[in-house]
C-alpha cells in the first residue's frame, strides 16, 4: 500500500482496520473519479489474500511516511512474491473478482446493452448467481474460497447499479457468507440505497494534490506548465487527466489537423493563450481543446468574436472528445459521451473565468489558462452562472446545440454589457 499516493487518510484508516483484525464485510470507497479508489481496493484485497503478509514499520523510510499514522506504526503489507500476490498482479486470482459495467457483454444474452449502467445480469452473473432455467449461473459469493483466505468482490462505478441490481446485492449483504468481502467503488455514494450504505464501512478519498499528480503527467511527456494546468483542470484526478491525454492521442491520430485554434489564430491574429505555445502539433488534443475554448472566450472578451463562435468551439471540441472516447469504449453511448464532453469544455470555460476573477482581486493563479486579462467580478459571476446553467440543461437532456447557442448568446451579452 506504500505505492498509493496522496490518500494518507484512507490508507491510514485501512491499515488501522487490518492491524485490528476486524475487517468489515462490505466497504464503500467514495471520492472523485480517478484518485486511486480502485487501486487501493485491489491493494487491500492483495494484502488480505497474501500468503505471507509482512509487518513493516514506516519509520526508517521517507516513502512510507503517512502523517495520519504514528511514525512507529507497523504497516501490514502484501509480500509481493507469493503465488497469491503474483496472481493478483496478473489479474488471475481465483478469489478476487473485479466487477465493472462492461462485463455486460458476457451476461447480456440479447447483446443490446450499451453498458451505461450496471444491470442485474452483471450482479447475478458475477456475485449472487441466477436461478433462471435458461441461463442458470452459480453464485460466486457462496462458493468456497479457492485459496482459503477469503473472497473479494470489487465493484467499480457501483453508483451505476440499477435498483434491481442494488436490491439483489442487498439481499446478499444482509447475511454475507463468512470470509467474503465486497468493496463498492463510487464517486456518488448517495446513489446507493440507504440500506446498502448503512451496512457498509465508508472510506473517503479526496482530490490528489498537484505534487502527487504532476510527476505522473510529466512521465507522459507534458511540460511542467502543462502538467500543472491539467492537474488543476482535472480537479486533482489522475484518472481524469490520463483519460484526457489518452483521448487526445486517439483524437489526434484520426482527426489529423486537430489543433484548430492554431489555424484560427493565424487567420484572425488574436492574442495566443500561453498553453498553445507549448502544445506540440500531433500531441495531446486535450491541450488543443483547452486552447480553443480559452481563445474563443478571449476573442469574446476582446470584441473579436461572438457567442456563436464560442458555442461552436465548445460543441466541436465536445464531439471530438466523444469520438475519441467512443473509439476506446465502443459500447458507450455517443450521446452520453458528447454530454460529458460539453461538461468538460464548460469546465475549461469556467476555469478561464476563474482566472479573470483571481486577476480582478490580484489573487495568485497557480496554472492560468491564458494571460490574465481584466473582467469585472460581476461579469465573471454572471458568466459562471450561465456556464453552470448550460451544463445543467445538457445534463437534463436538453438539445446540446440549442443549450450552447443560448449560453453563447448569454455570455456575449453579459460581457458586452458589463454584467
Ligand atoms: Zn504475498
Boltz pocket constraint, residues with backbone or C-beta under 6 A from the ligand:
constraints:
  - pocket:
      binder: B
      contacts: [[A, 46], [A, 50], [A, 51], [A, 52], [A, 53], [A, 78], [A, 79], [A, 80], [A, 81], [A, 82], [A, 83], [A, 84], [A, 85], [A, 86]]
      max_distance: 6.0
